[in-house]
C-alpha cells in the first residue's frame, strides 16, 4: 500500500505542477494514466462501476466524480483531482484541490480549510480513539472556519479493494463507532463547500455538484493507524 500510495502521490504532484489555463481536462487524465502505468501500477478508477477515466476532475461547484473531457480550464478555476492506483493488488487513493492561475481569496480559504480538515481528521486517527473522533475533528475544523461539510459522500476503509468497510462520515459526534486499532487502513476525504452542504448528481450520472452553486474543495489521503502517529501512505 505504501508503493501504491507513492504512485498516487507522484501522480497528483505532477498534475499540480502541470495544470494551467487553457488545458483540456482530458489532458490531465492522459497524464495521470501515463504516470500510473509507467510506475508499474493500474489505475483504480478506470472502468470502476463503469467510470470512463483514470482521474476524477471536478471544477468549481463540482464536488467529486467529474469526468475529464473537452472542457478547458480557465484562470481562477479551482480543480479537485482525485486518483487511485493498484500496485501488486493493493490500493492507494488520494485527492487535492488546486487553483488555476490566480484565484479568489474565498476560494483560497476554502482550499486551505479542506486541507486543514483532512489534517485534523488524520491527527484523530490514533489507536484507542473511535471512528467518530475522526468525523468530529473534520466537521468541527471546517465549520469553525465557516464552511459546510458534504454529507452524502464519505471516507472509507481501503486495502485490496478501493472501497471497504467501514464508511467514515466527515461529520458526526465524537466517541462513537469502531474502535481504532494498529494496522487499520483508511481513505479520509473531507469535501467542503462555501455554501450549504446539499449536493446533486448531474445528468451524466457521475458528476456531483453543490445544490446552490457554491464552490467545493476535496482533499484525501490513504492512511494507516499505527501504535503512535498515523502514517500517511499517499505521500512522496
C-alpha positions as CSV (number, residue, x, y, z in Angstrom):
1,X,0.0,0.0,0.0
2,X,2.9,2.3,0.6
3,X,4.0,1.7,-3.0
4,X,0.5,2.3,-4.4
5,X,0.3,5.4,-2.2
6,X,3.7,6.7,-3.5
7,X,2.5,6.3,-7.1
8,X,-0.7,8.2,-6.3
9,X,1.2,11.0,-4.6
10,X,3.7,11.3,-7.6
11,X,0.7,11.5,-10.0
12,X,-1.0,14.3,-8.0
13,X,2.2,16.2,-7.6
14,X,2.9,16.1,-11.3
15,X,-0.6,17.1,-12.2
16,X,-0.5,20.1,-9.8
17,X,2.8,21.2,-11.4
18,X,1.5,21.0,-15.0
19,X,-2.0,22.4,-14.6
20,X,-2.6,25.7,-16.4
21,X,-5.3,27.8,-18.0
22,X,-6.4,26.5,-21.4
23,X,-5.6,22.9,-20.6
24,X,-8.3,20.3,-21.5
25,X,-9.3,18.1,-18.6
26,X,-8.7,15.0,-20.7
27,X,-5.0,16.0,-21.0
28,X,-4.8,15.7,-17.2
29,X,-6.4,12.3,-17.4
30,X,-4.0,11.0,-20.0
31,X,-1.0,12.3,-18.0
32,X,-2.4,10.6,-14.8
33,X,-2.8,7.2,-16.6
34,X,0.7,7.5,-18.2
35,X,2.4,8.1,-14.8
36,X,0.5,5.3,-13.0
37,X,1.2,2.7,-15.7
38,X,4.9,3.8,-16.1
39,X,5.3,3.2,-12.4
40,X,4.0,-0.4,-12.8
41,X,0.5,0.1,-11.3
42,X,-3.0,0.0,-12.7
43,X,-5.5,3.0,-12.5
44,X,-8.1,2.1,-9.9
45,X,-10.9,4.3,-11.3
46,X,-10.9,3.3,-15.0
47,X,-13.8,1.0,-15.5
48,X,-14.8,1.1,-11.8
49,X,-18.6,0.8,-11.9
50,X,-18.3,2.0,-15.4
51,X,-16.3,5.2,-14.8
52,X,-14.7,6.1,-18.1
53,X,-11.4,7.7,-16.9
54,X,-8.3,7.2,-14.7
55,X,-8.8,10.6,-13.0
56,X,-11.7,12.5,-11.5
57,X,-11.5,16.2,-12.4
58,X,-14.1,18.3,-10.5
59,X,-14.2,22.1,-11.2
60,X,-15.6,24.9,-9.1
61,X,-19.1,23.8,-7.9
62,X,-18.3,20.2,-8.8
63,X,-17.7,18.2,-5.6
64,X,-16.4,14.8,-6.8
65,X,-16.5,12.3,-9.7
66,X,-16.1,14.9,-12.5
67,X,-15.4,13.1,-15.9
68,X,-12.5,14.5,-17.8
69,X,-13.2,15.6,-21.4
70,X,-13.0,18.6,-23.8
71,X,-13.6,21.3,-21.1
72,X,-10.8,23.7,-20.8
73,X,-9.5,25.1,-17.5
74,X,-9.8,28.9,-17.0
75,X,-7.9,31.3,-14.9
76,X,-9.5,31.5,-11.5
77,X,-11.0,27.9,-11.5
78,X,-10.4,25.6,-8.6
79,X,-9.9,22.0,-9.6
80,X,-10.2,18.8,-7.5
81,X,-8.1,16.0,-8.7
82,X,-8.9,12.5,-7.3
83,X,-6.8,9.5,-8.3
84,X,-6.3,5.9,-7.3
85,X,-3.7,3.2,-8.2
86,X,-3.4,-0.5,-7.6
87,X,0.1,-1.9,-7.0
88,X,0.5,-5.7,-6.7
89,X,-3.1,-6.0,-5.6
90,X,-3.1,-3.1,-3.1
91,X,-4.8,0.2,-3.4
92,X,-3.9,3.9,-2.9
93,X,-6.4,6.7,-3.1
94,X,-5.9,10.5,-2.7
95,X,-7.1,13.9,-3.8
96,X,-6.0,17.5,-3.8
97,X,-7.7,20.8,-4.9
98,X,-5.6,23.3,-6.8
99,X,-6.1,26.8,-8.2
100,X,-5.7,27.6,-11.9
101,X,-3.6,30.8,-12.0
102,X,-4.9,33.5,-9.7
103,X,-7.9,32.5,-7.6
104,X,-10.2,34.5,-5.3
105,X,-9.4,34.9,-1.6
106,X,-12.6,32.9,-0.7
107,X,-11.5,30.0,-3.0
108,X,-8.0,30.0,-1.5
109,X,-9.5,30.0,2.1
110,X,-11.8,27.0,1.1
111,X,-8.8,25.0,-0.2
112,X,-6.8,25.7,2.9
113,X,-9.7,24.7,5.1
114,X,-10.2,21.4,3.2
115,X,-6.5,20.7,3.6
116,X,-6.6,21.5,7.3
117,X,-9.8,19.5,7.9
118,X,-8.0,16.4,6.4
119,X,-5.0,17.0,8.7
120,X,-7.3,17.3,11.7
121,X,-9.0,14.0,10.7
122,X,-5.7,12.3,10.3
123,X,-4.5,13.5,13.7
124,X,-7.5,11.9,15.3
125,X,-6.8,8.5,13.7
126,X,-5.0,7.1,16.6
127,X,-5.3,3.6,18.2
128,X,-7.8,3.8,21.1
129,X,-9.9,6.6,19.5
130,X,-13.2,5.9,17.8
131,X,-14.2,6.4,14.2
132,X,-16.5,9.2,15.3
133,X,-13.4,11.1,16.6
134,X,-12.2,11.4,13.0
135,X,-15.6,12.6,11.8
136,X,-15.9,15.2,14.5
137,X,-12.4,16.5,14.0
138,X,-13.1,17.1,10.3
139,X,-16.5,18.7,10.9
140,X,-15.5,21.0,13.7
141,X,-12.4,22.2,11.8
142,X,-14.5,23.0,8.7
143,X,-17.4,24.6,10.4
144,X,-15.3,26.8,12.7
145,X,-13.9,28.3,9.5
146,X,-17.3,29.0,8.0
147,X,-17.6,26.1,5.5
148,X,-20.1,23.3,5.3
149,X,-19.2,19.6,5.1
150,X,-20.8,17.4,2.4
151,X,-22.8,14.6,4.0
152,X,-23.7,12.2,1.2
153,X,-20.1,11.2,0.3
154,X,-17.8,9.8,2.9
155,X,-14.3,8.3,3.5
156,X,-13.8,4.6,3.6
157,X,-11.7,1.6,4.5
158,X,-9.2,0.6,1.8
159,X,-6.8,-2.3,1.2
160,X,-7.2,-4.9,-1.6
161,X,-10.4,-3.1,-2.6
162,X,-10.8,0.6,-3.1
163,X,-14.0,0.9,-1.0
164,X,-14.0,-1.3,2.1
165,X,-15.8,-1.1,5.4
166,X,-16.2,1.0,7.4
167,X,-17.7,4.1,5.9
168,X,-16.2,7.3,7.5
169,X,-18.5,10.3,7.5
170,X,-16.9,13.7,7.6
171,X,-19.4,14.8,10.3
172,X,-20.9,13.4,13.5
173,X,-20.4,13.2,17.2
174,X,-17.1,12.0,18.8
175,X,-16.6,8.9,20.8
176,X,-18.8,6.7,18.7
177,X,-18.2,3.9,16.1
178,X,-15.5,1.4,15.5
179,X,-12.5,1.3,17.9
180,X,-9.3,2.2,16.0
181,X,-6.5,-0.4,16.1
182,X,-3.0,-0.5,14.7
183,X,-2.9,-1.9,11.1
184,X,-6.3,-0.4,10.0
185,X,-6.1,1.5,6.8
186,X,-8.5,4.3,5.8
187,X,-9.1,6.8,3.0
188,X,-10.1,10.0,4.7
189,X,-11.6,12.6,2.4
190,X,-13.3,15.8,3.5
191,X,-15.4,17.7,0.9
192,X,-16.1,21.3,2.0
193,X,-18.4,23.8,0.4
194,X,-18.6,27.6,0.6
195,X,-22.4,27.4,0.7
196,X,-24.7,24.7,2.0
197,X,-23.8,21.1,2.3
198,X,-26.6,19.8,-0.1
199,X,-25.5,18.3,-3.4
200,X,-27.0,16.7,-6.5
201,X,-25.8,14.5,-9.4
202,X,-25.7,15.9,-12.9
203,X,-27.2,14.3,-16.0
204,X,-24.0,12.3,-16.7
205,X,-24.9,10.2,-13.6
206,X,-21.4,10.8,-12.2
207,X,-20.6,14.4,-11.5
208,X,-21.7,15.6,-8.1
209,X,-22.3,19.4,-7.8
210,X,-23.3,21.7,-5.0
211,X,-27.0,22.4,-4.9
212,X,-26.6,26.2,-4.5
213,X,-23.7,26.6,-7.0
214,X,-21.2,27.3,-4.3
215,X,-17.5,26.3,-4.6
216,X,-16.3,22.9,-3.3
217,X,-12.9,21.6,-2.4
218,X,-11.8,18.0,-1.8
219,X,-8.7,16.6,0.0
220,X,-7.9,12.9,0.6
221,X,-5.1,10.7,1.9
222,X,-4.8,7.0,2.4
223,X,-3.5,6.4,6.0
224,X,-2.6,3.6,8.4
225,X,-3.4,3.6,12.1
226,X,-0.2,2.6,14.0
227,X,1.0,2.2,17.6
228,X,1.8,6.0,17.6
229,X,1.2,8.7,15.0
230,X,-0.9,7.8,12.0
231,X,1.1,7.1,8.8
232,X,0.1,8.9,5.6
233,X,0.6,6.3,2.8
234,X,-0.2,8.6,-0.1
235,X,2.8,10.9,0.0
236,X,6.2,11.1,-1.6
